């Protein structure tokens, strides 16, 4: 089964023993919004500060959670803007050849 942002945070919340209402209050968001996030039905990806708060409160890796949410950490945005052609080529190569990407991290 594919790991999604919603499935990961739901399981982590349950593992920590929080109800949706409790965690939502800690995060300062409405519990219905948290429910939408957990069910991968939010209209848009949460802001980075919400993702980081989720990660901190659920003991999850912040950057991994940001990527899983479909966002790019702010620290990498400048890299994209400074090298748009190279980044486009990199993403295209990763999409066309996932094995190349896996091999890159095994070395």
N, C-alpha and C positions, 0 to 999 in steps of 0.2 A: 504494500500500500504506500502510495506517495505521501511524503510528509509535507503538509501545508502549514502556512503561518497559523491558521486557525486551529488546526488539530494540535499543533505543538503547544500553543499557549493554553488551550483548554486542558490538555493533559497535565501540563506544568501547574496550572491553577489547582486542579484536583489533587495533584500530588502534595501541594502545599496546604491543602485543606481550606482554601478560600471558596466562598460562594461568589457568584458573579457580582452580586451587590457589594460584598466586602471589598473585592479587588477593584471594582469600579470606583468606590469611594476613595480608596488609597490613591488611585491614579487621577482622580478628579474628572472622571468621565461618567456619562450616563450608563447604567447597566445594560440598557437596550443596545447601545453602541458596542459595548464589549461583547454582547451576544452576537451581534452581526460580525464582529471580527472573528470570533471563535467559529462561526459557521461559514467563514469565507464569503460573506454576503454584503460586506460594506461597499458603499458606492465608490470609495477611493481608499488608497492605502493610508494608514494612520501616519500622522506627522512623526518625525524622527524622535522628538522628545517623548511622545507616548510610547513608542517602541522601546526606547532606552529605559523608560520607567518600568515597562513590562518585564524587560530583561533583568533589571536590578531586583525587582520584587519576586521574580520567579526563578532566579538563579540560572538564567539562560545567557548564552553568548550574544552580546549586543550586536556586533557586526553581522553575525550569521542571521540573527532575527531581522535585521534591517534588510538584508538581501532577500530573505524569504518573504518579507512583506512586499517585495517588488520595488523597493527604494534603493537609492545609492547613498552611502554615507557621505555627509557633507565634505569630509576630507578628500574624497575622490572626485568631487565635482570639478575642481580646478584642473585636475589632470585631464579630464575629458574635454574641458573647454580649451585647454592649451594644445591638445593633440587630437583634434576631431577626426582627421583622416586616418591616423594610426589606430585610434580606438575603434573606429568603424571597421577597419580591416581585421583587428583583433577579434571583435565580437562576431564578425562574419566567419572567421576561421574556426572559432569555438563552436559556432552553430553547425557548420558544415562537417567538422571533424571532432566530435566529443572525445574520441580516443586520444587525439593529440593533446587535448587539455589535461586528461588524466595522466598521461605520460609526463607532461611538464611538471606535475607535482610529485611524481614518484622519483624523479632524478635527485 
